[in-house]
């Protein structure tokens, strides 16, 4: 299938492929991807030529293909060092908040500017500030530490340095952890508070043995802070005449010692009890 080809056909095809690569680079900058595609295609053609024993121009065509690869890679390398390529890199870094990419441009081509006139240093500072704002908003400690490691002098719009953002996120995470543990502890104490309120209510009834209390729901027990709980409910019990009556009550109890293995109910004191 290659008998009709001449050496200049291969050179033309190679330069066409190289031009196609550079065109794609101008669009989205995926340099490595298209280099690999081009090399893979040429190596595929070379392997076919090596197997073709009847082809008189196999060696020439292989040399032409290898030369085309070298020429294309040199051209791409020159383009990669050019200002146009670095500007594309800077625009892409700004669009995707890619701090390492922007820092790479700043290191090799600090004079490069974006289409909006931002210098490489300004882009690095803007990306770093965006990442710090995001890290502070979402409590992403790893993101803030990455900015601190690469660009410690970057500040947010409010003037916070990367180090201050890291410290603030650590405080936020500790506070969030403390609140989570507190919510878990309060949830356990609510059932104990409900049980203790029933004990205090029974002491006020005429016939405590006939008392039947409403079901426990976490929503009817409110936490007032400082270990104090407000419990609302109702109780059905017999009065002095043997008639069953329903009474609503509102009880406030305080936990002075949390439940433990030795004392499963803990220590509680009654602050107020009202019947309605």
Secondary structure, 3 states (H helix, E strand, C coil): CCCCCCHHHHHHHHHHHHHHHHHHHHHHCCHHHHHHHHHHHHHHHHHHHHHCCCCCCHHHHHHHHHHHHHHHHHHHHHHHHCHHHHHHHHHHHHHHCCHHHHHHHHHHCCCCECCCCCEHHHHHHHHHHHHHHHHHHHCCHHHHHHHHHHCCCCECCCCCEHHHHHHHHHHHHHHHHHHHHHHHHHHHHHHHHHHHHHHHHHCCCCCHHHCEECCCCHHHEEEEECCEEEEEEEEEEECCCCCEEEEEEEEEEEEEECCCCCCCCCEEEEEEEEEC
